């Protein structure tokens, strides 16, 4: 790490593709460090995605949202771990595309969400405190 001027430079000697495969936890930590410099937090930790997908997430006072696009012809199984949940608070997971309630649980029960993103399609989820 090199703090230069008003910013922060983090150098990794591996290609991004190799770093993701070899040390995904370290890359998550680097992203969190970079986002934290601007007071931003990731809303979700996602495993199982690849370069043929786009992902977008937001974290607000009212909850978090996640959009994932799958450009492959085949479905992709993902493991989504919501971050920053209150263990005892009640949360609703809503499929915004289908406009349906997927699940309602305390934060401690939303530690992992297994979901399939259909081929050539997308998902749009909202996780909000009830």
BELTAMO-V926578 format. One record per pair of residues at least 6 apart in sequence whose ideal C-beta (glycine too) atoms are under 7 Angstrom apart, sorted by the first residue. I is the first residue (numbers start at 1). GAP is how many residues later the second one is. If there is no record, write none. Layout:
BEGIN
i	gap
I	GAP
I	GAP
END
This chain:
BEGIN
i	gap
1	7
1	9
2	7
8	29
10	20
12	7
14	8
19	8
20	7
28	17
31	11
32	10
35	6
35	7
41	18
41	43
42	15
42	41
43	14
43	15
43	16
43	21
43	23
43	39
43	40
44	13
44	20
44	22
44	36
44	37
44	38
44	39
45	36
45	38
46	9
46	32
46	34
47	31
47	32
48	28
48	29
48	30
48	31
49	6
49	27
49	29
52	19
52	20
53	15
53	16
53	17
53	18
53	23
54	15
55	13
56	11
57	7
57	8
57	9
58	6
58	7
59	25
62	66
63	63
63	64
63	65
63	66
64	18
64	63
65	60
65	61
66	14
66	59
67	55
67	57
68	10
68	49
68	54
68	55
69	53
70	6
70	47
70	48
70	49
70	50
70	51
70	52
71	49
72	47
73	46
73	47
74	45
75	41
75	42
75	43
75	44
76	40
76	41
77	37
77	39
78	37
78	39
79	33
79	35
80	33
80	35
81	30
81	31
82	28
82	45
85	6
85	22
85	25
86	21
87	19
87	20
87	21
88	18
88	19
89	17
89	18
89	40
90	14
90	16
90	40
91	14
91	16
91	19
91	36
91	37
91	38
91	39
92	9
92	12
92	36
92	38
93	9
93	10
93	20
93	32
93	34
94	7
94	8
94	31
94	32
95	7
95	30
96	28
96	29
96	30
97	26
97	27
104	26
110	17
115	8
117	6
END
